[in-house]
Amino acid sequence: MTPDRSSIEAVVQTYFDGLYEGDADKLAAAFHPSADLRWVDKGELKILTVPD
């Protein structure tokens, strides 16, 4: 297994563990600190940052 693949699998596992355990810290660790979730609600752009 290549080092890149191992790293990707480790991040994905951390993400799934965080979801399963309801652990916000594990979920946050799976994302870049500047990542955010964006969506439009009733015509207004909403943004949810990792810390939030």
Phi and psi in radians as a Rosetta constraint file:
Dihedral C 1 N 2 CA 2 C 2 CIRCULARHARMONIC -1.348 0.35
Dihedral N 2 CA 2 C 2 N 3 CIRCULARHARMONIC 2.710 0.35
Dihedral C 2 N 3 CA 3 C 3 CIRCULARHARMONIC -1.029 0.35
Dihedral N 3 CA 3 C 3 N 4 CIRCULARHARMONIC -0.662 0.35
Dihedral C 3 N 4 CA 4 C 4 CIRCULARHARMONIC -1.076 0.35
Dihedral N 4 CA 4 C 4 N 5 CIRCULARHARMONIC -0.784 0.35
Dihedral C 4 N 5 CA 5 C 5 CIRCULARHARMONIC -1.121 0.35
Dihedral N 5 CA 5 C 5 N 6 CIRCULARHARMONIC -0.737 0.35
Dihedral C 5 N 6 CA 6 C 6 CIRCULARHARMONIC -1.037 0.35
Dihedral N 6 CA 6 C 6 N 7 CIRCULARHARMONIC -0.737 0.35
Dihedral C 6 N 7 CA 7 C 7 CIRCULARHARMONIC -1.133 0.35
Dihedral N 7 CA 7 C 7 N 8 CIRCULARHARMONIC -0.758 0.35
Dihedral C 7 N 8 CA 8 C 8 CIRCULARHARMONIC -1.121 0.35
Dihedral N 8 CA 8 C 8 N 9 CIRCULARHARMONIC -0.772 0.35
Dihedral C 8 N 9 CA 9 C 9 CIRCULARHARMONIC -1.092 0.35
Dihedral N 9 CA 9 C 9 N 10 CIRCULARHARMONIC -0.638 0.35
Dihedral C 9 N 10 CA 10 C 10 CIRCULARHARMONIC -1.150 0.35
Dihedral N 10 CA 10 C 10 N 11 CIRCULARHARMONIC -0.725 0.35
Dihedral C 10 N 11 CA 11 C 11 CIRCULARHARMONIC -1.157 0.35
Dihedral N 11 CA 11 C 11 N 12 CIRCULARHARMONIC -0.761 0.35
Dihedral C 11 N 12 CA 12 C 12 CIRCULARHARMONIC -1.094 0.35
Dihedral N 12 CA 12 C 12 N 13 CIRCULARHARMONIC -0.708 0.35
Dihedral C 12 N 13 CA 13 C 13 CIRCULARHARMONIC -1.115 0.35
Dihedral N 13 CA 13 C 13 N 14 CIRCULARHARMONIC -0.718 0.35
Dihedral C 13 N 14 CA 14 C 14 CIRCULARHARMONIC -1.059 0.35
Dihedral N 14 CA 14 C 14 N 15 CIRCULARHARMONIC -0.728 0.35
Dihedral C 14 N 15 CA 15 C 15 CIRCULARHARMONIC -1.068 0.35
Dihedral N 15 CA 15 C 15 N 16 CIRCULARHARMONIC -0.879 0.35
Dihedral C 15 N 16 CA 16 C 16 CIRCULARHARMONIC -1.129 0.35
Dihedral N 16 CA 16 C 16 N 17 CIRCULARHARMONIC -0.680 0.35
Dihedral C 16 N 17 CA 17 C 17 CIRCULARHARMONIC -1.076 0.35
Dihedral N 17 CA 17 C 17 N 18 CIRCULARHARMONIC -0.750 0.35
Dihedral C 17 N 18 CA 18 C 18 CIRCULARHARMONIC -1.082 0.35
Dihedral N 18 CA 18 C 18 N 19 CIRCULARHARMONIC -0.719 0.35
Dihedral C 18 N 19 CA 19 C 19 CIRCULARHARMONIC -1.117 0.35
Dihedral N 19 CA 19 C 19 N 20 CIRCULARHARMONIC -0.862 0.35
Dihedral C 19 N 20 CA 20 C 20 CIRCULARHARMONIC -1.097 0.35
Dihedral N 20 CA 20 C 20 N 21 CIRCULARHARMONIC -0.719 0.35
Dihedral C 20 N 21 CA 21 C 21 CIRCULARHARMONIC -1.547 0.35
Dihedral N 21 CA 21 C 21 N 22 CIRCULARHARMONIC -0.139 0.35
Dihedral C 21 N 22 CA 22 C 22 CIRCULARHARMONIC 1.134 0.35
Dihedral N 22 CA 22 C 22 N 23 CIRCULARHARMONIC 0.626 0.35
Dihedral C 22 N 23 CA 23 C 23 CIRCULARHARMONIC -1.785 0.35
Dihedral N 23 CA 23 C 23 N 24 CIRCULARHARMONIC 1.801 0.35
Dihedral C 23 N 24 CA 24 C 24 CIRCULARHARMONIC -1.096 0.35
Dihedral N 24 CA 24 C 24 N 25 CIRCULARHARMONIC -0.575 0.35
Dihedral C 24 N 25 CA 25 C 25 CIRCULARHARMONIC -1.162 0.35
Dihedral N 25 CA 25 C 25 N 26 CIRCULARHARMONIC -0.712 0.35
Dihedral C 25 N 26 CA 26 C 26 CIRCULARHARMONIC -1.154 0.35
Dihedral N 26 CA 26 C 26 N 27 CIRCULARHARMONIC -0.735 0.35
Dihedral C 26 N 27 CA 27 C 27 CIRCULARHARMONIC -1.061 0.35
Dihedral N 27 CA 27 C 27 N 28 CIRCULARHARMONIC -0.786 0.35
Dihedral C 27 N 28 CA 28 C 28 CIRCULARHARMONIC -1.078 0.35
Dihedral N 28 CA 28 C 28 N 29 CIRCULARHARMONIC -0.623 0.35
Dihedral C 28 N 29 CA 29 C 29 CIRCULARHARMONIC -1.158 0.35
Dihedral N 29 CA 29 C 29 N 30 CIRCULARHARMONIC -0.365 0.35
Dihedral C 29 N 30 CA 30 C 30 CIRCULARHARMONIC -1.469 0.35
Dihedral N 30 CA 30 C 30 N 31 CIRCULARHARMONIC -0.119 0.35
Dihedral C 30 N 31 CA 31 C 31 CIRCULARHARMONIC -2.117 0.35
Dihedral N 31 CA 31 C 31 N 32 CIRCULARHARMONIC 2.658 0.35
Dihedral C 31 N 32 CA 32 C 32 CIRCULARHARMONIC -1.119 0.35
Dihedral N 32 CA 32 C 32 N 33 CIRCULARHARMONIC 2.499 0.35
Dihedral C 32 N 33 CA 33 C 33 CIRCULARHARMONIC -0.991 0.35
Dihedral N 33 CA 33 C 33 N 34 CIRCULARHARMONIC -0.454 0.35
Dihedral C 33 N 34 CA 34 C 34 CIRCULARHARMONIC -1.650 0.35
Dihedral N 34 CA 34 C 34 N 35 CIRCULARHARMONIC 0.088 0.35
Dihedral C 34 N 35 CA 35 C 35 CIRCULARHARMONIC -1.142 0.35
Dihedral N 35 CA 35 C 35 N 36 CIRCULARHARMONIC 2.649 0.35
Dihedral C 35 N 36 CA 36 C 36 CIRCULARHARMONIC -2.620 0.35
Dihedral N 36 CA 36 C 36 N 37 CIRCULARHARMONIC 2.853 0.35
Dihedral C 36 N 37 CA 37 C 37 CIRCULARHARMONIC -1.934 0.35
Dihedral N 37 CA 37 C 37 N 38 CIRCULARHARMONIC 2.260 0.35
Dihedral C 37 N 38 CA 38 C 38 CIRCULARHARMONIC -2.186 0.35
Dihedral N 38 CA 38 C 38 N 39 CIRCULARHARMONIC 2.478 0.35
Dihedral C 38 N 39 CA 39 C 39 CIRCULARHARMONIC -2.734 0.35
Dihedral N 39 CA 39 C 39 N 40 CIRCULARHARMONIC 2.873 0.35
Dihedral C 39 N 40 CA 40 C 40 CIRCULARHARMONIC -1.900 0.35
Dihedral N 40 CA 40 C 40 N 41 CIRCULARHARMONIC 2.227 0.35
Dihedral C 40 N 41 CA 41 C 41 CIRCULARHARMONIC -2.187 0.35
Dihedral N 41 CA 41 C 41 N 42 CIRCULARHARMONIC 1.993 0.35
Dihedral C 41 N 42 CA 42 C 42 CIRCULARHARMONIC 0.945 0.35
Dihedral N 42 CA 42 C 42 N 43 CIRCULARHARMONIC 0.736 0.35
Dihedral C 42 N 43 CA 43 C 43 CIRCULARHARMONIC 1.408 0.35
Dihedral N 43 CA 43 C 43 N 44 CIRCULARHARMONIC -0.004 0.35
Dihedral C 43 N 44 CA 44 C 44 CIRCULARHARMONIC -1.934 0.35
Dihedral N 44 CA 44 C 44 N 45 CIRCULARHARMONIC 2.300 0.35
Dihedral C 44 N 45 CA 45 C 45 CIRCULARHARMONIC -1.247 0.35
Dihedral N 45 CA 45 C 45 N 46 CIRCULARHARMONIC 2.215 0.35
Dihedral C 45 N 46 CA 46 C 46 CIRCULARHARMONIC -1.939 0.35
Dihedral N 46 CA 46 C 46 N 47 CIRCULARHARMONIC 2.470 0.35
Dihedral C 46 N 47 CA 47 C 47 CIRCULARHARMONIC -2.312 0.35
Dihedral N 47 CA 47 C 47 N 48 CIRCULARHARMONIC 2.227 0.35
Dihedral C 47 N 48 CA 48 C 48 CIRCULARHARMONIC -2.060 0.35
Dihedral N 48 CA 48 C 48 N 49 CIRCULARHARMONIC 2.046 0.35
Dihedral C 48 N 49 CA 49 C 49 CIRCULARHARMONIC -1.520 0.35
Dihedral N 49 CA 49 C 49 N 50 CIRCULARHARMONIC 2.865 0.35
Dihedral C 49 N 50 CA 50 C 50 CIRCULARHARMONIC -0.981 0.35
Dihedral N 50 CA 50 C 50 N 51 CIRCULARHARMONIC -0.852 0.35
Dihedral C 50 N 51 CA 51 C 51 CIRCULARHARMONIC -1.053 0.35
Dihedral N 51 CA 51 C 51 N 52 CIRCULARHARMONIC -0.586 0.35
